[in-house]
Amino acid sequence: MGRLKVTQIRSKVGYKPELRETLRSLGLKRINDVVVKEDRPEIRGMVHAVRHMIKVEEVE
């Protein structure tokens, strides 16, 4: 399976608590934080929920 490099590009201030928790679950705490996650359906769902606050790249 592939991996996803997820970078937070926008602040979570002003968004609903559910979206803030989703960012936290992904391991993102502040702008420009980067995490690498396995490409699984659960992670894809979280990424989709906060797609307006993050940048996603596929990593080998």
C-alpha positions in Angstrom: 0.0 0.0 0.0 1.0 3.6 -0.6 1.6 6.3 1.8 0.1 9.8 2.1 2.1 12.9 3.1 -0.4 15.3 4.7 0.5 19.0 5.4 -1.7 21.4 7.3 -1.9 24.6 5.3 -4.8 26.5 7.0 -5.6 27.2 10.7 -8.3 25.3 12.5 -9.5 28.4 14.3 -13.1 29.1 13.5 -14.0 25.6 12.4 -16.3 23.1 14.1 -14.9 21.0 16.9 -15.4 17.8 14.8 -13.0 19.1 12.1 -10.5 20.2 14.8 -10.6 16.7 16.2 -10.1 15.2 12.8 -6.9 17.2 12.3 -5.7 16.1 15.8 -6.5 12.5 14.9 -4.3 12.9 11.8 -1.5 14.1 14.0 -1.6 17.8 12.8 -1.2 20.4 15.5 -0.3 23.7 13.7 0.2 25.2 10.2 3.0 23.5 8.2 2.9 20.3 10.3 3.6 17.3 8.1 2.7 13.7 8.8 3.0 10.5 6.7 0.1 8.1 7.0 -0.7 4.7 5.4 -3.1 5.0 2.5 -6.2 3.3 4.0 -9.9 4.0 3.7 -10.1 5.4 7.3 -7.3 7.9 6.6 -8.8 8.8 3.2 -12.1 9.6 4.9 -10.4 11.9 7.5 -8.5 13.6 4.7 -11.7 14.1 2.7 -13.4 15.8 5.7 -10.7 18.4 6.2 -9.5 18.7 2.5 -9.9 22.5 2.6 -7.3 22.8 5.4 -4.6 20.4 4.2 -2.5 19.4 1.2 -2.0 15.8 0.3 0.7 14.1 -1.7 1.4 10.5 -2.4 4.7 9.1 -1.2 6.5 6.0 -2.2 
